[in-house]
């Protein structure tokens, strides 16, 4: 095509003559084909660059306009975010002020709770004083049992930090923590109370034979009595004194009809001379469950309940346990 165009250039660009008049003088200009070609190429080149510049101009304007629009949108968003930030900052300040007002309003309530919890702790500890010496003499003081309680508590769950503490004043936070610690301690005491065999296993409370050395009712000789006899009418209901598992429930020689219950904190309770057993080995029982009826079976002189408490399989005097009632959280 290129060579064809060059061969036929005379056809497209023929030699032309132009007459130029300048006053009365006339001049003839001859424009040769090669000059025409050069002028045509210059025209095309100029046209190309004009189009290029026009395109750059128009497209640049579009880009600038798009950039300006995006910038304006960002500015609008930033202004909106500033407004929201100011709003939430104001709400946070209001919340903090409200929290401080609530703390002040609840201070008297917290003080009253502190007094009530302290009184409950004092009363519960006073109750434990009746059995404290027995426990200590048998190598299981109250502190050891409390540690057992904490180890056997069924608790769990994910750790979720208490973010509310950041809104508390230092003094109030200290007070709140101290009260919570007291409540935790009181709950441990009451859990210990619930787990210990406290109170009477029958409604009748007349002790007919004490713990320790006594005269045997059949032989008249000195003998060791490892429990307490509680006189009761025939077929009086017998209640277990602490939660646990029935380990034995059968006719046990001199004990007659006999029940043994094992409790979590190392205590064992025994109930003997029953007329009827209402539980079986392996039963899980709760404090206050009826497990049998009083009787006169085995080596017995009349209707009564022979009641034993063992710590670490060693018999202890049940008297102080009988005289100690289980506490209740009333705070």
C-alpha positions in Angstrom: 0.0 0.0 0.0 2.9 2.3 0.8 4.6 1.8 -2.5 1.3 2.0 -4.3 0.6 5.3 -2.7 4.0 6.7 -3.7 3.6 5.5 -7.3 0.2 7.1 -7.5 1.1 10.3 -5.7 0.8 12.3 -8.9 -2.8 11.2 -9.1 -3.5 12.4 -5.6 -1.1 15.3 -5.4 -0.8 16.8 -8.9 1.4 19.8 -9.6 -0.6 23.0 -9.2 0.0 26.5 -10.3 -1.3 29.5 -8.3 -1.4 33.0 -9.8 -0.8 35.6 -7.2 -1.7 39.2 -8.0 0.2 41.9 -6.2 -1.1 45.2 -7.6 -0.7 45.1 -11.4 2.0 42.6 -11.1 1.1 38.9 -11.4 3.3 36.1 -10.2 2.8 32.4 -10.9 3.6 30.0 -8.0 4.1 26.4 -8.8 3.2 23.9 -5.9 4.9 20.6 -6.6 3.5 17.2 -5.4 6.2 16.7 -2.7 5.3 20.1 -1.2 1.7 19.2 -1.1 2.6 15.9 0.7 4.6 17.7 3.3 1.8 20.2 3.9 -0.7 17.3 4.2 1.5 15.5 6.7 2.0 18.6 8.7 -1.8 19.0 8.8 -2.3 15.4 9.9 0.3 15.8 12.6 -1.3 19.1 13.9 -4.7 17.4 13.9 -3.3 14.4 15.9 -1.8 16.7 18.5 -4.9 18.8 18.7 -7.0 15.7 19.4 -4.5 14.4 22.0 -4.5 17.7 23.9 -8.3 18.0 23.7 -8.6 14.4 25.1 -6.1 15.1 27.9 -7.9 18.3 28.8 -11.3 16.8 28.9 -10.3 13.6 30.7 -8.1 15.5 33.2 -11.1 17.6 34.0 -13.2 14.5 34.6 -10.5 13.1 36.9 -10.2 16.3 38.8 -13.9 16.5 39.2 -14.1 12.9 40.5 -11.2 13.6 42.9 -13.0 16.7 44.2 -16.2 14.8 44.6 -14.5 12.0 46.5 -12.7 14.6 48.7 -16.0 16.3 49.4 -17.6 13.0 50.4 -14.7 12.2 52.7 -15.0 15.6 54.3 -18.7 15.1 54.8 -18.1 11.7 56.4 -15.4 13.1 58.7 -17.7 15.9 59.8 -20.4 13.3 60.6 -17.9 11.2 62.5 -16.8 14.2 64.5 -20.5 14.9 65.4 -21.0 11.3 66.5 -17.7 11.3 68.5 -18.8 14.5 70.3 -22.2 12.9 71.0 -20.8 9.7 72.4 -18.2 11.6 74.4 -21.1 13.6 76.0 -23.0 10.4 76.7 -19.9 8.8 78.3 -19.5 11.8 80.5 -23.1 11.7 81.5 -22.8 7.9 82.2 -19.7 8.5 84.3 -21.6 11.2 86.3 -24.6 8.9 86.7 -22.3 6.1 87.9 -20.8 8.4 90.5 -24.3 9.6 91.6 -25.4 5.9 91.9 -22.3 5.1 93.9 -23.1 7.9 96.3 -26.7 6.9 96.6 -25.8 3.2 97.2 -23.0 4.0 99.8 -25.4 3.7 102.7 -26.9 0.5 101.3 -23.4 -1.0 101.0 -22.6 0.0 104.6 -25.8 -1.8 105.8 -24.9 -4.9 103.7 -21.4 -4.8 105.3 -22.9 -4.7 108.8 -25.4 -7.5 108.0 -22.8 -9.8 106.4 -20.3 -9.1 109.3 -23.0 -10.1 111.8 -23.8 -13.3 109.9 -20.2 -14.2 109.8 -19.8 -13.6 113.5 -22.9 -15.6 114.3 -21.8 -18.5 112.0 -18.3 -18.5 113.5 -19.8 -18.5 117.0 -21.9 -21.6 116.0 -18.8 -23.3 114.7 -17.0 -22.7 118.0 -19.1 -25.5 119.5 -17.5 -28.1 117.2 -14.2 -26.3 116.5 -12.2 -28.0 119.3 -13.5 -31.5 118.2 -12.5 -30.8 114.6 -9.1 -29.4 115.7 -8.4 -32.4 118.0 -9.1 -34.7 115.0 -6.7 -32.9 112.7 -9.4 -31.1 110.6 -9.7 -27.5 111.8 -12.2 -25.2 110.3 -9.6 -23.7 108.0 -8.8 -27.1 106.5 -12.5 -27.8 105.9 -12.9 -24.3 104.3 -10.1 -25.2 101.8 -11.9 -28.4 101.0 -15.1 -26.5 100.4 -13.4 -24.1 97.9 -11.8 -27.1 96.1 -15.1 -29.0 95.8 -17.2 -26.0 94.6 -18.7 -26.7 91.2 -17.9 -23.4 89.4 -16.7 -22.4 86.0 -17.2 -20.2 82.9 -15.2 -17.9 80.7 -13.2 -15.0 82.1 -15.0 -11.7 81.5 -13.3 -8.7 83.1 -15.4 -6.4 85.2 -15.2 -3.2 83.1 -17.6 -1.4 85.5 -14.7 -1.1 88.0 -13.2 1.6 85.8 -16.2 3.9 86.7 -15.8 3.4 90.4 -14.0 5.7 92.7 -11.0 4.1 94.4 -12.5 4.3 97.9 -15.9 2.9 96.7 -14.1 0.1 94.7 -12.1 -0.9 97.8 -15.3 -1.0 100.0 -17.2 -3.0 97.4 -14.3 -5.5 97.1 -14.1 -5.9 100.9 -17.9 -6.6 101.1 -17.7 -9.1 98.2 -14.8 -10.8 100.0 -16.9 -11.0 103.2 -19.9 -12.4 101.2 -17.6 -15.0 99.6 -16.3 -16.0 103.0 -19.8 -16.2 104.5 -20.9 -18.3 101.6 -18.0 -20.7 102.2 -18.9 -20.9 105.9 -22.6 -21.6 105.0 -21.5 -24.2 102.4 -19.4 -25.8 105.1 -22.3 -25.7 107.5 -24.5 -27.4 104.9 -21.9 -30.1 104.3 -21.4 -30.9 108.0 -23.7 -33.2 110.0 -25.2 -30.6 112.2 -28.4 -30.7 114.2 -30.6 -33.6 115.5 -31.4 -36.5 113.2 -34.8 -37.0 115.0 -37.4 -34.5 116.2 -37.1 -35.8 119.8 -34.0 -34.5 121.6 -33.7 -36.5 124.8 -30.2 -38.0 125.1 -30.4 -41.3 127.0 -26.7 -42.3 126.7 -23.7 -40.0 126.2 -20.6 -40.6 124.1 -17.5 -42.2 125.8 -17.1 -44.5 128.7 -20.3 -45.8 130.3 -21.7 -48.9 132.2 -22.8 -51.4 129.6 -26.6 -51.8 129.9 -26.4 -55.6 129.6 -23.3 -56.6 131.5 -22.9 -53.7 133.9 -19.2 -53.5 133.0 -17.3 -50.3 131.9 -17.5 -50.1 128.1 -16.8 -47.5 125.4 -19.9 -46.0 123.7 -18.9 -44.5 120.3 -22.1 -42.6 119.7 -25.0 -41.0 121.4 -28.4 -42.6 122.2 -31.4 -40.4 121.5 -34.6 -41.8 123.2 -37.5 -41.7 120.7 -40.8 -43.3 120.2 -41.0 -46.4 118.1 -41.1 -45.6 114.3 -40.1 -41.9 114.8 -38.7 -40.6 111.4 -34.9 -40.4 111.1 -33.4 -37.7 108.9 -29.9 -37.6 107.5 -28.0 -34.6 108.9 -25.9 -33.7 105.8 -25.8 -34.5 102.1 -24.0 -37.6 101.1 -24.1 -41.2 99.7 -25.5 -44.2 101.5 -22.5 -46.6 101.9 -24.2 -49.3 103.9 -27.9 -50.1 104.7 -28.4 -53.6 106.2 -28.8 -55.6 109.4 -25.4 -55.2 111.2 -25.2 -57.5 114.2 -25.4 -55.6 117.5 -26.3 -52.4 115.6 -29.5 -54.0 114.3 -30.9 -52.4 111.2 -28.2 -50.0 110.3 -27.4 -47.1 107.9 -24.0 -45.5 107.2 -23.8 -42.3 105.1 -20.5 -40.9 103.7 -20.3 -37.1 103.3 -18.1 -35.0 101.1 -15.9 -33.3 103.7 -14.7 -36.5 105.2 -17.6 -37.0 107.7 -19.4 -40.3 108.2 -22.7 -40.6 110.1 -24.2 -43.9 111.4 -27.8 -44.6 112.4 -28.5 -47.9 114.3 -31.3 -50.0 116.0 -33.8 -48.9 113.3 -37.2 -50.6 112.8 -37.2 -49.8 109.1 -34.6 -48.8 106.5 -35.9 -46.5 103.8 -32.8 -46.2 101.6 -30.4 -48.5 99.9 -26.7 -48.6 99.2 -25.6 -46.0 96.6 -28.6 -43.7 97.2 -27.7 -40.0 97.1 -29.3 -38.1 100.0 -29.7 -34.5 101.0 -29.8 -33.0 104.5 -33.3 -33.5 105.9 -34.1 -36.6 103.8 -36.0 -39.3 105.7 -33.8 -42.4 105.7 -35.5 -44.7 108.3 -37.6 -45.2 111.4 -36.4 -45.6 115.0 -36.7 -49.1 116.5 -35.3 -51.6 119.0 -33.4 -54.0 116.8 -29.9 -55.4 117.6 -28.4 -55.0 121.0 -30.9 -52.6 122.4 -33.0 -52.2 125.6 -35.8 -50.1 124.1 -36.8 -47.8 121.2 -34.1 -45.2 120.5 -31.6 -44.1 117.8 -27.9 -44.8 118.2 -26.2 -41.9 116.3 -22.5 -41.8 115.5 -20.3 -39.2 113.7 -16.8 -40.1 112.4 -14.1 -37.9 111.1 -11.5 -39.7 109.0 -13.1 -43.0 110.2 -12.5 -42.0 113.8 -15.6 -41.7 116.1 -16.1 -38.2 117.7 -18.6 -36.9 120.2 -21.7 -36.0 118.3 -23.1 -33.8 121.1 -21.7 -30.4 119.9 -22.8 -31.3 116.4 -26.3 -32.0 117.6 -26.4 -28.6 119.4 -25.2 -26.7 116.3 -27.9 -25.7 113.8 -27.3 -25.1 110.2 -27.2 -21.4 109.2 -29.0 -19.6 106.4 -27.9 -16.7 104.3 -30.4 -13.9 105.0 -28.5 -10.9 103.5 
